[in-house]
Amino acid sequence: MLKDIPAHFQRAIGLAVEEGAVFIETSANAHTYRDAVQFRNGRHVRLQDLCEGQRVEIRSLGSDESVPEVVPEPGIALSA
């Protein structure tokens, strides 16, 4: 759960001030920024692009059927 999402992210990718998200890898390529969070609307933000001090609440560290499935944007492979 990302909290206090900055207004520019809210406007740019259609988010609320607080949103649930799933941790993903956007690529298997080494030596690249590939870790991101993906929101229910399918949009994602690289961890490096989050604002300093961004508050995050971890609700699960593993696979759980109660967590909604997030469909990746075209060209993005989710890691297992």
C-alpha positions, 0 to 999 in steps of 0.5 A, a space after each residue: 500500500 503506497 500512501 501520500 502519493 504525490 499529486 503529480 503521480 495522481 494526475 499523471 497515472 490516475 491514482 488516489 492519494 493512497 493505492 494498493 500495489 504489487 511489487 514487480 520486475 519489469 525486465 530480466 536484464 541485469 544492470 538496469 532499473 527493473 523493480 517497480 510497483 504496479 497499480 490496479 489500473 495496470 500502470 507502474 512506477 519504478 522504485 527509483 521514481 518514487 519520491 524520497 520519504 514515500 510511505 509504504 505499508 507491506 501487507 504480504 511478503 508472499 503469494 496470496 490468493 486474496 491479493 488481486 491479480 494485476 495484469 502487466 502493461 504490454 511488453 512487461 514480464 512479471 517474474 515468478 
